[in-house]
Amino acid sequence: MRLDRFVDDVVARVKATPVNLSHLGPKAIPGSIFTGAPGVAFFLHEVARLRGDDDLLPLARKWLRAWCEVAPHHPRPASWEMKTMQGVVLGETGRWYVDLLLSMREGDADSALAAAQSLEAYALEICADCTGSRKTMTELLCGAAGLACAVKDLESRLPTGAGAATYEGVRSVLARVRERETERVLARYEAPLELGPDERLGFAHGVAGELWALVTLLGANHAVVRARLADLAAAKELDEEGLVFWPMSRGSRSSLDLLGSWCNGMAGHVQLWCEVARQLGTPESDELAARCAESSAILLDTNPALCCGLAGHSLALERYAASSGDRRLGRRAYDRLRSAMRAAGGANAPRFLALWQGSLGVALVAMQRAAGENGFPCIEAGSPA
């Protein structure tokens, strides 16, 4: 299936779907970018940006408003652990991230500032309510690492040149949030890693993603970051064929079904070690990135999704192929994307709307590839809004 045809089909389905939270997935987190209404709005924003179709922005606003109108009355989990913290992808700060993006696209600096202030206020409120769990505080999808990276993404999209002055207030708020959240993650890694049986090593919810955040925010040569990268590299394992891998955690030897995934497996490690290799350019860092990519290339899946499936594989392999010039793995990346499109567009595929766990994420990867981009939504610096 051609990339543009698949994207056309998905966009047409979104446009034809009534704006109602009932059209999200049966297990959706409705206020999240991950599987909720803000994720649909983000997808429409990216269609507008990548395809020049600003007529979709009012529809994006409607999807965001669909959640905002019910949010004050929506049942809130009682425990801190279940609130998914201040995370942008899984947590409720995602709505303000999307609101800010749309406001910038619409040229409304006042609304952008209000969204930035709301994002900061919500993050501070939840931080003050924190029980101190390491996972809930610092991980990529649910915690400080993801929030800091999402704010960096927003900063990269702020207008430059003649229009920059009108967004100085937004820039100031975002810088404050990024610096605070970065310090929270860095504090977690001041001491050498002690990897117990329950310590998650993957990207979405563990060490690899948090270190990637620090690499992108502070640089791989930062003394603390480089030391912890060495700790994680030393924790790698080899299978019987000599392929490198990290288990989801030291105590989760049965989680092989996620070994290829971005969230908990090797596709996420490809993203980390490719960025380390890009920054350091040492033979050792280049070799580890290559070995991660080779492991990822042989791990198959049937799930088309961005988080746990083929679309995530494709982005990771394309990242390595682009940085290394490896055409073979570049073809493998494209094959994974085509497989994802076939699975997401098949007759028996779910029809619900979801970004990270549905066809919207697959279509976004296809649009990015057609535009020469490669980035995981919300957590990587993107193109101007």
Wavefront OBJ file of the C-alpha trace (Angstrom):
o trace
v 0.000 0.000 0.000
v 1.286 3.478 -0.870
v 2.061 5.808 2.000
v -0.146 8.638 0.758
v -3.112 6.370 0.106
v -2.961 4.911 3.615
v -2.718 8.377 5.163
v -5.615 9.614 2.999
v -7.760 6.719 4.231
v -6.965 7.355 7.889
v -7.529 11.121 7.625
v -10.837 10.534 5.839
v -11.934 8.166 8.609
v -11.071 10.714 11.310
v -12.977 13.437 9.462
v -15.999 11.168 9.115
v -16.007 10.136 12.781
v -18.299 12.158 15.074
v -16.380 14.046 17.764
v -17.298 11.902 20.731
v -15.169 10.143 23.329
v -17.067 6.925 22.630
v -15.042 6.575 19.416
v -11.818 6.177 21.361
v -10.632 2.671 22.165
v -12.368 0.495 24.762
v -9.354 0.823 27.096
v -8.537 4.429 26.200
v -7.158 6.938 28.663
v -9.483 9.668 27.343
v -7.479 12.674 28.534
v -4.153 11.412 27.186
v -2.222 11.866 23.984
v -1.520 8.132 24.164
v -5.006 6.825 23.387
v -7.297 9.777 24.104
v -8.875 12.845 22.548
v -5.726 15.027 22.845
v -3.936 12.399 20.747
v -6.545 12.720 17.982
v -6.128 16.506 18.135
v -2.340 16.160 17.954
v -2.638 13.890 14.920
v -4.811 16.441 13.105
v -2.312 19.194 13.981
v 0.469 17.138 12.431
v -1.604 16.483 9.306
v -2.071 20.244 9.012
v 1.657 20.856 9.497
v 3.012 18.096 7.276
v 0.394 18.400 4.516
v -0.416 22.094 4.718
v -4.078 21.435 5.490
v -4.971 24.042 8.108
v -8.666 23.403 7.462
v -8.251 20.507 9.912
v -7.358 22.775 12.844
v -11.000 23.472 13.858
v -11.603 19.710 13.982
v -8.498 19.310 16.133
v -9.898 21.958 18.478
v -13.194 20.081 18.699
v -11.443 16.867 19.730
v -9.402 18.663 22.375
v -12.519 20.443 23.651
v -14.371 17.113 23.832
v -12.039 16.091 26.645
v -11.661 19.509 28.279
v -15.429 19.823 28.701
v -15.742 16.567 30.637
v -12.368 16.635 32.441
v -13.614 18.504 35.556
v -16.322 15.870 36.034
v -14.333 12.803 34.993
v -13.651 10.325 37.815
v -10.065 10.782 39.016
v -8.089 7.819 40.367
v -7.622 8.035 44.117
v -4.034 6.840 44.254
v -1.012 8.729 43.028
v 0.296 5.689 41.175
v -2.824 5.534 38.990
v -2.955 9.238 38.104
v -0.113 8.756 35.605
v 1.585 11.782 37.078
v 2.370 14.874 35.088
v 3.452 12.929 32.004
v 2.672 14.459 28.637
v 2.037 11.233 26.717
v 0.046 9.289 29.320
v -0.801 12.073 31.755
v -3.089 15.070 31.738
v -0.442 17.653 30.885
v -0.800 16.356 27.328
v -3.945 18.433 26.862
v -1.966 21.637 27.535
v 0.832 20.527 25.236
v -1.669 20.084 22.397
v -3.478 23.308 23.288
v -0.180 25.191 23.053
v 0.662 23.595 19.705
v -2.708 24.518 18.238
v -2.497 28.052 19.594
v 0.888 28.567 17.929
v -0.409 27.158 14.658
v -3.369 29.527 14.914
v -1.073 32.473 15.685
v -2.693 33.132 19.065
v 0.149 34.089 21.430
v -2.187 34.893 24.342
v -3.781 31.441 24.246
v -0.349 29.866 23.882
v 0.811 31.621 27.049
v -2.297 30.526 28.934
v -1.674 26.918 27.864
v 1.980 27.106 28.922
v 0.993 28.472 32.330
v -1.614 25.736 32.771
v 0.927 23.085 31.840
v 3.345 24.437 34.443
v 0.662 24.752 37.126
v -0.590 21.205 36.628
v 2.942 19.785 36.710
v 3.694 21.665 39.920
v 0.432 20.553 41.527
v 1.106 16.906 40.871
v 4.782 17.181 41.803
v 3.748 18.553 45.208
v 1.365 15.593 45.587
v 4.057 13.038 44.767
v 4.603 10.097 47.090
v 8.256 9.752 46.061
v 8.127 6.654 43.857
v 11.070 6.713 41.466
v 9.057 5.377 38.577
v 6.190 7.784 38.896
v 8.499 10.769 39.183
v 10.991 10.399 36.365
v 10.000 8.035 33.559
v 9.524 9.075 29.959
v 5.840 8.402 29.251
v 4.503 9.245 32.692
v 6.978 11.508 34.409
v 9.560 14.257 34.430
v 11.739 12.919 31.603
v 8.885 13.006 29.121
v 7.683 16.397 30.295
v 11.140 17.934 29.893
v 11.487 16.484 26.385
v 7.990 17.583 25.366
v 8.761 21.113 26.523
v 11.977 21.050 24.492
v 9.841 20.012 21.514
v 7.527 22.951 22.119
v 10.480 25.334 22.388
v 11.780 24.133 19.028
v 8.423 24.936 17.448
v 8.180 28.500 18.771
v 8.241 31.178 16.077
v 11.564 32.804 15.278
v 12.370 36.046 13.514
v 9.771 38.795 13.399
v 7.137 36.904 15.406
v 9.437 35.707 18.179
v 8.893 38.643 20.547
v 5.186 37.913 20.996
v 6.053 34.491 22.410
v 8.710 35.574 24.935
v 6.346 34.885 27.834
v 5.733 31.366 26.532
v 9.456 30.831 26.050
v 10.160 31.877 29.641
v 7.564 29.521 31.138
v 8.723 26.582 29.039
v 12.385 27.126 29.901
v 11.477 27.125 33.589
v 9.561 23.853 33.307
v 12.289 22.183 31.229
v 15.046 23.135 33.654
v 13.101 21.988 36.720
v 12.060 18.648 35.239
v 15.547 17.984 33.875
v 16.998 18.497 37.349
v 14.491 16.025 38.767
v 15.639 13.340 36.338
v 19.326 14.136 36.764
v 19.029 13.850 40.548
v 17.851 10.269 40.114
v 21.117 9.389 38.313
v 23.755 11.074 40.460
v 24.735 7.708 41.954
v 25.801 4.581 40.026
v 22.969 2.383 38.796
v 21.791 -0.329 41.156
v 19.659 -2.541 38.969
v 17.445 -4.672 41.150
v 15.104 -7.346 39.768
v 12.188 -4.902 39.400
v 14.118 -1.977 37.887
v 12.792 -1.412 34.392
v 15.477 -1.011 31.748
v 13.361 -0.043 28.746
v 12.506 3.225 27.072
v 8.950 4.184 27.917
v 9.006 3.280 31.603
v 12.634 2.786 32.548
v 16.308 3.624 32.560
v 16.914 3.735 28.802
v 14.254 6.386 28.204
v 15.325 8.511 31.145
v 18.965 8.420 30.040
v 17.925 9.277 26.482
v 16.101 12.295 27.874
v 19.246 13.391 29.700
v 21.346 12.812 26.571
v 19.051 15.040 24.504
v 18.713 17.677 27.231
v 22.244 17.800 28.666
v 24.396 15.900 26.179
v 26.091 12.504 26.205
v 29.347 14.099 27.393
v 27.798 15.403 30.612
v 29.804 13.701 33.366
v 26.860 12.125 35.194
v 25.073 11.130 32.007
v 28.147 9.504 30.474
v 28.819 7.524 33.657
v 25.261 6.176 33.789
v 25.359 5.314 30.082
v 28.413 3.204 30.834
v 26.495 1.499 33.656
v 23.602 0.647 31.356
v 25.903 -0.535 28.564
v 27.600 -2.870 31.028
v 24.204 -4.383 31.877
v 23.559 -5.603 28.316
v 23.160 -9.310 27.702
v 23.823 -11.599 24.738
v 21.610 -14.366 23.419
v 22.913 -17.682 22.137
v 23.590 -16.133 18.718
v 25.545 -13.227 20.154
v 22.798 -10.646 19.644
v 22.724 -7.873 22.238
v 19.626 -7.155 24.316
v 18.378 -5.778 27.622
v 15.411 -7.533 29.264
v 12.474 -5.387 30.325
v 13.852 -5.853 33.839
v 16.305 -8.220 35.446
v 13.417 -10.145 36.984
v 11.193 -10.333 33.860
v 12.715 -13.151 31.853
v 9.269 -14.118 30.540
v 8.569 -10.782 28.801
v 9.987 -11.808 25.429
v 6.810 -10.697 23.643
v 7.915 -7.072 24.224
v 11.595 -7.608 23.438
v 11.284 -5.986 20.008
v 9.082 -3.097 21.109
v 9.902 0.595 21.465
v 8.308 0.856 24.901
v 10.108 -1.986 26.671
v 12.429 -3.558 24.128
v 15.164 -3.150 21.581
v 13.574 -0.496 19.338
v 13.788 1.890 22.280
v 17.423 0.989 22.891
v 18.126 1.728 19.219
v 16.788 5.236 19.766
v 18.990 5.750 22.829
v 22.233 4.384 21.471
v 21.837 6.027 18.055
v 21.645 9.401 19.778
v 24.671 8.562 21.922
v 26.619 7.540 18.818
v 25.571 10.691 16.991
v 26.868 12.870 19.800
v 30.003 10.972 20.792
v 31.041 9.475 17.459
v 33.370 6.973 19.144
v 34.004 3.468 17.747
v 32.451 2.003 20.880
v 29.253 4.047 20.646
v 28.932 3.370 16.908
v 29.334 -0.366 17.489
v 26.725 -0.519 20.241
v 24.192 1.394 18.122
v 24.828 -1.020 15.235
v 24.411 -4.078 17.441
v 21.153 -2.742 18.859
v 19.838 -2.126 15.344
v 20.775 -5.664 14.241
v 18.915 -7.117 17.221
v 15.880 -4.952 16.512
v 15.890 -5.944 12.847
v 15.314 -9.638 13.551
v 12.577 -9.194 16.169
v 9.201 -9.500 14.448
v 5.744 -8.431 15.584
v 2.141 -8.414 14.398
v 1.009 -5.340 16.350
v 1.059 -2.285 14.031
v 1.262 0.279 16.840
v 3.786 2.986 17.502
v 4.354 2.087 21.152
v 4.481 -1.693 21.141
v 4.635 -2.669 17.481
v 5.790 -2.307 13.916
v 5.474 1.476 13.513
v 7.845 1.931 16.457
v 10.227 -0.625 14.945
v 10.178 1.303 11.681
v 11.029 4.652 13.264
v 13.901 3.150 15.248
v 15.417 1.268 12.310
v 15.052 4.300 10.051
v 16.853 6.360 12.706
v 19.825 4.003 12.586
v 19.780 3.661 8.797
v 19.763 7.437 8.319
v 22.660 7.982 10.720
v 24.791 5.090 9.499
v 23.945 4.959 5.800
v 22.926 1.302 6.154
v 20.635 0.747 3.168
v 19.756 -2.804 4.170
v 18.292 -1.694 7.482
v 16.701 1.273 5.724
v 14.791 -1.210 3.569
v 13.913 -3.206 6.675
v 12.503 -0.037 8.261
v 10.295 0.575 5.233
v 9.152 -3.057 5.217
v 8.104 -2.733 8.855
v 6.104 0.383 8.041
v 4.350 -1.342 5.132
v 3.515 -4.289 7.408
v 2.136 -1.848 9.976
v -0.037 -0.168 7.346
v -1.400 -3.514 6.153
v -2.222 -4.576 9.703
v -3.762 -1.213 10.670
v -5.729 -0.881 7.452
v -6.996 -4.436 7.162
v -10.633 -5.424 7.159
v -10.391 -6.789 10.692
v -8.385 -3.906 12.141
v -9.943 -1.941 15.040
v -11.781 1.204 13.928
v -11.275 3.226 17.113
v -9.097 6.343 17.106
v -5.782 6.217 18.972
v -2.365 7.759 18.374
v 0.160 5.565 20.151
v -1.902 2.357 20.039
v -3.820 2.654 16.776
v -3.827 3.559 13.108
v -3.285 7.286 13.738
v 0.260 6.600 14.897
v 0.965 4.433 11.861
v -0.338 7.189 9.570
v 1.818 9.736 11.379
v 4.946 7.637 10.780
v 3.964 7.353 7.096
v 3.501 11.143 6.833
v 6.838 11.762 8.505
v 8.608 9.392 6.143
v 7.060 11.102 3.106
v 8.202 14.480 4.501
v 11.719 13.298 5.335
v 11.155 13.456 9.111
v 11.732 10.834 11.777
v 10.557 11.421 15.330
v 8.468 9.913 18.096
v 5.442 12.140 18.776
v 5.650 14.795 21.490
v 8.983 13.773 23.009
v 11.337 14.801 20.209
v 12.036 18.292 18.924
v 9.900 18.745 15.830
v 9.555 21.168 12.982
v 8.080 24.651 13.476
v 4.369 24.585 14.268
l 1 2 3 4 5 6 7 8 9 10 11 12 13 14 15 16 17 18 19 20 21 22 23 24 25 26 27 28 29 30 31 32 33 34 35 36 37 38 39 40 41 42 43 44 45 46 47 48 49 50 51 52 53 54 55 56 57 58 59 60 61 62 63 64 65 66 67 68 69 70 71 72 73 74 75 76 77 78 79 80 81 82 83 84 85 86 87 88 89 90 91 92 93 94 95 96 97 98 99 100 101 102 103 104 105 106 107 108 109 110 111 112 113 114 115 116 117 118 119 120 121 122 123 124 125 126 127 128 129 130 131 132 133 134 135 136 137 138 139 140 141 142 143 144 145 146 147 148 149 150 151 152 153 154 155 156 157 158 159 160 161 162 163 164 165 166 167 168 169 170 171 172 173 174 175 176 177 178 179 180 181 182 183 184 185 186 187 188 189 190 191 192 193 194 195 196 197 198 199 200 201 202 203 204 205 206 207 208 209 210 211 212 213 214 215 216 217 218 219 220 221 222 223 224 225 226 227 228 229 230 231 232 233 234 235 236 237 238 239 240 241 242 243 244 245 246 247 248 249 250 251 252 253 254 255 256 257 258 259 260 261 262 263 264 265 266 267 268 269 270 271 272 273 274 275 276 277 278 279 280 281 282 283 284 285 286 287 288 289 290 291 292 293 294 295 296 297 298 299 300 301 302 303 304 305 306 307 308 309 310 311 312 313 314 315 316 317 318 319 320 321 322 323 324 325 326 327 328 329 330 331 332 333 334 335 336 337 338 339 340 341 342 343 344 345 346 347 348 349 350 351 352 353 354 355 356 357 358 359 360 361 362 363 364 365 366 367 368 369 370 371 372 373 374 375 376 377 378 379 380 381 382 383 384 385
